[in-house]
Amino acid sequence: MRIPAHAVCTAIRDDIVSGAFEPGGRLTEEVLARRYGVSRVPVREALRTLESEGFVTTRRHAGACVAEPTEQEAADLLELRTLLEPLAAARAARRRTDAHLKVLRGLVRLGQERARRGQVDDLRSLGGWFHETLAQSSGSPGLIALLTQMRHKIAWMYVVEAPARPVESWAEHGAIVDAVARGDAERARALTAVHADRTVGVHRLRLRPAVSTSQPAVNMASGRH
């Protein structure tokens, strides 16, 4: 069975984000093909995609390597997020579907419940799903793609701590959804901008220890997505 390049791309990206491949480490087509149980063709295509996304860089005499983002690049990423997420919220107020709104409201209910109970691990996942759904609600493929790529990069570069006041944080999520539901684009934009600015402080640059160059085989055909 031929594994598509986008599945190989997702697998390599996930391993970069998780730290399985350390910044600066070489990514050879032969080793990656063995690791994921695929031919070198989809690996080559995946590496080109990941280079365009900024996860991989090509060096003379070394070939493809995991990129090594600077602190300034990481800071710029958070600043871009504070600009693009409000834009997505404003567009969501104009373009969201009833299905989007139902999911957003459901996530807010769950988030508020978990926040009251202090279930921090659940809140991280719910927060990610909330912002992903909000982006999808914008109905703008280009913006959705940028925000998706940005979320992957932020997860790679930063450890995201739990907010100091999770109940207030999820109240902000609820207010954003209310504005989106009413079709109030400017209020949705303003509320999301305030929320994005506040959450900058919970991001801490990730410190990556050296990892072994011996990597176990990963069978792509086993169902990893």
N, C-alpha and C positions, 0 to 999 in steps of 0.2 A: 504493500500500500504506500503510495507516494504521500508524504507529509507536506502540506502546503507551506510556503515560505513564511506566511504570516503567523502560523503556529510556532515555527522555529523562532521567529522574531520575538514572539511573546515569551517563549521559554528562556531565551537568552536575556531579554530585558528583565524578566523576573529574577534571574540569577544575579544580574548586575545590581538590581535594587536591593536584593537581600544580602549582598555582600559575598556571595559565593565566588564571584570574580572581583578581585580588588582593583581599585583605581590604578591605572598604569600597567596592569597585567596584560600579557599577550593573549590574543584570541585567534588561534590558528584554525583554519577550516577543517583540517584533518582531525584534530582533537575534538572540536565541537561536533563534527559529524558522528564520531564514535559515541560521544556523550549522549546525544539525543537520538541515536539510532537512525540517522538519515544520511542521504548522500551529501556531497559537498555543494551541490547546486543550490538547494534552498538555504543552506548556511551562508553562501556568498550573497544571495539576495537579501537575507536577513541582516547581514552586517552592513550592507549599503543603506538599508532603511534606518538602522540604529545610528549610523554615522550622521544621517540627515537630521535625526532627532537630538543629536548631541551626546548620546551615551557611548559612542565609539569614535575613535580617531585613528587615522592611518599615519604611521611614522615611516620615514625612509629607513630601509634595512631591517625594520621590525614588523612591518605589516600592521594589521588591525590590533588595536589595544583599547582597553577600557579607558574612557576619558578621565581626566583629573580636573574636575571643576575647581575654580578658585573660590575663596570666600566672597569676593566681589560678585562673581557669577551667581553664587547661591543667594546673596542678598538681592540681586537684581530680579531673580526668579520670584521671590516673595513680593517684591514691589509690583511686578507685572501681574501677579495674581490679584493684588488689591485693585488693579485697574480693570481686569477682565471679568472678574466675578460679578461686580455691580452691573456691567454691561449685559452679562448673561441674564441677570435677574430682571433687568428692565425689558429685555426682549421676551423673557418668559411671561411677563405680565401681559404682553400683547399676543403671544403665540401659543401659550400652553394649551394642552388639551385637558379634557375632564379626567382622562386616565392619569396624566402627569399630576394633576392637582390631588387626585385620590391618593397616589403614592406619597406625595409630599406631606399631606396631612397625616397619613398613617405613620410616617417616619417621625414627625413631630410628636405625635401622641406617645410613641414608643420611647423617644428620646427624653421627653419630659418625665415619663414614668421611671426610666432608668436613672435619670439625674436625681430624682427624689430619693431613690434607693441607694445612690452612690455606686452604681455598677459601672465603673470607669471603663473597663475593657469593652463592654457593649457600646458605650458612648462613642468610642473612637470609630468603630465600624459603622454605626448609625450616622455619624457626622459625615463620613466619607460617602455613604450612599445618598445622604441628603444633598450634598453639593454636586454629586454626579447627576442626580435626577434634576436638580435645578438647571444645570448646564444643558441637559437633554431637552428640557422644557423650552429652551431659547429658540429651538427650531432653526438654528444656524449651524450647518455642518462644519464650517471652517472654525468657528468659535468653539464648538464642542471638541474638535480635534485638538485645538491648542490647549484647552483646559485639561483634557485627558492626559496629554503629554506632560503638562505642567504638574499634574498630580503625581505622575510616576517619578518625575525628577525631584519633587519635594520629598517624596518618600525615600528616595535614594540619598539625598543630601542631608536630610534633617530627621531628628527624632522629634515627634510631636507629643508634647506633654498634655496631660489632662488640664482643662481650664480650671482656674481657681474657684470659679463660681459656676458650676455646670448648669444649675437651674436657670440662672440669668442667661447663660449662653443659649439654652434651648428656648427660652422665652423670645430671644431675638430671632431664632429660626422660625418660631410661630408667627411673629410679626411680619417677617418677610413673606411667608406663605399667604397671610391675610392680604397683603398688598398685591401679590401676584393674582390671587383669586378675584380681587376687585378690578384688576386691570390697571392699577395705578403704577405705571412704569417708573415715574420719578421717585415715588416713595420706596418702591422696591429697590431701586438703584441706591438711594441714600442709606437705607437700612443695611443693605448688604455691604456698602462701603465702610460703614461704622463697624460692622461685625468683622469684616476682613482685617481692618486695622487693629482691632483688639486681639485677634488671634495670632498676629505676627509674634507676639511675645511668648507664645507657647512652643515656638520652634527653636530647637537647639541643634547646632551643626553636629553631624554624626561623626564620631571618631571610629576609624576602621582599623582593626588589628590585621596583621598579616595573616593570610590564610594559606593552607597547604596547596601546593600545585597539583596534588594528586586528587583527581575528581572522580567520583563514582559514576558509572554509566547511568544515564537516564533514558528510559524507554518512552519515546514520544508517542508511540502507538498505544500506550497504556491508558490514555485518556486525559493527559494534562492539557489545559487550555490556557 
